[in-house]
């Protein structure tokens, strides 16, 4: 192998691993965006169906549905940012010099820096969304909206 040739079975495997991780993170990002768009569409339906006057403020579900929509946007946005952040780390890792494996400084492995915020941000969407939706359902069970007489 020449000094310019960085191809090796180990480096090819590392490249495939990094590429797979990038594809995984981008798939997560896209799934979370699609889920967010779908959830927001479902929230608009009861809000508009509950309108009992000339204004959105006359909806039976105002301000509950808009508040729920904003909270869901924030939670899912955090998980989207986590996937984007991790993608940036993988891209940075793949551009970090030649990975010919010569010497400790030239060693290129698949370990990315430990960033505790990324998994937590990813979990916010996965755990926070069901918690918020569950809390909303409990609120509606305990204090259902009623039409003024």
C-alpha positions as a printed NumPy array, in Angstrom:
array([[  0.   ,   0.   ,   0.   ],
       [  1.402,   3.417,  -0.932],
       [  1.287,   6.475,   1.315],
       [ -1.54 ,   7.933,  -0.822],
       [ -3.623,   4.78 ,  -0.895],
       [ -5.981,   4.713,   2.107],
       [ -7.942,   1.711,   0.92 ],
       [ -7.892,  -1.364,   3.096],
       [-10.468,  -3.922,   4.19 ],
       [-10.575,  -2.309,   7.651],
       [-11.058,   1.206,   6.263],
       [-13.691,   0.015,   3.802],
       [-15.587,  -1.577,   6.699],
       [-15.281,   1.638,   8.714],
       [-16.568,   3.65 ,   5.762],
       [-19.581,   1.33 ,   5.39 ],
       [-20.271,   1.567,   9.117],
       [-20.174,   5.362,   9.094],
       [-22.322,   5.508,   5.992],
       [-24.826,   3.155,   7.645],
       [-24.909,   5.329,  10.764],
       [-25.509,   8.448,   8.657],
       [-28.342,   6.73 ,   6.803],
       [-29.838,   5.629,  10.127],
       [-29.74 ,   9.154,  11.563],
       [-31.232,  10.646,   8.4  ],
       [-33.993,   8.029,   8.484],
       [-34.74 ,   8.976,  12.092],
       [-34.8  ,  12.639,  11.162],
       [-37.18 ,  12.07 ,   8.254],
       [-39.473,   9.807,  10.295],
       [-39.684,  12.415,  13.055],
       [-40.49 ,  15.201,  10.598],
       [-43.181,  13.054,   8.942],
       [-44.646,  12.162,  12.324],
       [-44.727,  15.845,  13.3  ],
       [-46.513,  16.884,  10.111],
       [-49.075,  14.084,  10.504],
       [-49.711,  14.884,  14.17 ],
       [-50.259,  18.555,  13.427],
       [-52.753,  17.7  ,  10.677],
       [-54.724,  15.544,  13.108],
       [-54.755,  18.37 ,  15.659],
       [-56.233,  20.877,  13.225],
       [-59.265,  18.671,  12.587],
       [-60.782,  18.706,  16.098],
       [-59.868,  22.364,  16.494],
       [-61.812,  23.377,  13.395],
       [-64.647,  20.907,  14.054],
       [-65.107,  22.427,  17.493],
       [-65.658,  25.989,  16.208],
       [-68.983,  27.32 ,  17.497],
       [-68.7  ,  30.883,  16.236],
       [-66.939,  33.204,  13.788],
       [-63.449,  32.831,  15.308],
       [-60.989,  30.052,  16.044],
       [-61.19 ,  31.28 ,  19.629],
       [-64.797,  30.066,  19.63 ],
       [-63.631,  26.49 ,  19.216],
       [-64.577,  24.096,  21.956],
       [-60.91 ,  23.01 ,  22.06 ],
       [-59.251,  26.436,  22.111],
       [-56.609,  26.983,  23.567],
       [-55.987,  23.303,  24.423],
       [-55.294,  22.044,  20.889],
       [-52.978,  24.939,  19.897],
       [-51.034,  24.506,  23.165],
       [-50.764,  20.768,  22.562],
       [-49.541,  21.439,  19.014],
       [-46.836,  23.829,  20.211],
       [-45.626,  21.446,  22.925],
       [-45.487,  18.542,  20.453],
       [-43.543,  20.722,  17.993],
       [-40.966,  21.572,  20.657],
       [-40.565,  17.958,  21.803],
       [-40.229,  16.539,  18.305],
       [-37.937,  19.414,  17.265],
       [-35.525,  18.433,  20.031],
       [-35.425,  14.848,  18.776],
       [-34.961,  16.088,  15.174],
       [-32.061,  18.268,  16.308],
       [-30.527,  15.252,  18.081],
       [-30.539,  13.24 ,  14.849],
       [-29.104,  16.198,  12.917],
       [-26.406,  16.757,  15.549],
       [-25.384,  13.097,  15.497],
       [-25.27 ,  13.218,  11.677],
       [-22.898,  16.184,  11.87 ],
       [-20.68 ,  14.234,  14.279],
       [-20.555,  11.252,  11.905],
       [-19.749,  13.516,   8.939],
       [-17.022,  15.27 ,  10.909],
       [-15.65 ,  11.883,  11.897],
       [-15.55 ,  10.722,   8.271],
       [-13.627,  13.828,   7.17 ],
       [-11.022,  13.588,   9.917],
       [ -7.901,  12.979,   7.865],
       [ -6.662,   9.936,   6.055],
       [ -7.586,   6.722,   7.692],
       [ -4.706,   4.567,   6.714],
       [ -4.4  ,   3.164,  10.221],
       [ -0.694,   4.014,  10.515],
       [  0.165,   5.002,  14.067],
       [ -2.148,   6.032,  16.871],
       [ -2.752,   9.509,  15.397],
       [ -3.693,   8.036,  12.022],
       [ -6.034,   5.438,  13.475],
       [ -9.567,   5.932,  12.277],
       [-12.221,   4.089,  14.197],
       [-15.987,   4.182,  14.316],
       [-16.287,   5.638,  17.803],
       [-17.849,   9.084,  17.888],
       [-17.358,  11.476,  20.812],
       [-19.512,  10.811,  23.85 ],
       [-22.164,  13.531,  23.78 ],
       [-24.735,  12.824,  26.523],
       [-27.11 ,  15.521,  25.252],
       [-27.797,  13.727,  21.955],
       [-29.47 ,  10.582,  23.35 ],
       [-31.406,  12.704,  25.839],
       [-32.65 ,  14.987,  23.071],
       [-33.664,  11.951,  21.036],
       [-35.565,  10.526,  23.997],
       [-37.454,  13.781,  24.555],
       [-39.507,  13.135,  21.433],
       [-39.9  ,   9.424,  22.107],
       [-40.894,   9.784,  25.762],
       [-42.187,  13.36 ,  25.937],
       [-44.761,  13.086,  23.153],
       [-46.705,  10.172,  24.701],
       [-46.513,  11.842,  28.131],
       [-47.926,  15.112,  26.794],
       [-50.651,  13.393,  24.78 ],
       [-51.555,  11.216,  27.777],
       [-51.702,  14.275,  30.029],
       [-53.966,  15.994,  27.497],
       [-56.328,  13.026,  27.455],
       [-56.397,  12.988,  31.258],
       [-57.177,  16.703,  31.291],
       [-60.045,  16.148,  28.83 ],
       [-61.379,  13.307,  30.984],
       [-61.188,  15.331,  34.201],
       [-62.284,  18.723,  32.848],
       [-64.   ,  18.236,  29.497],
       [-64.746,  21.408,  27.549],
       [-68.377,  22.45 ,  27.53 ],
       [-70.439,  24.766,  25.429],
       [-71.623,  27.966,  27.1  ],
       [-75.368,  28.01 ,  27.701]])
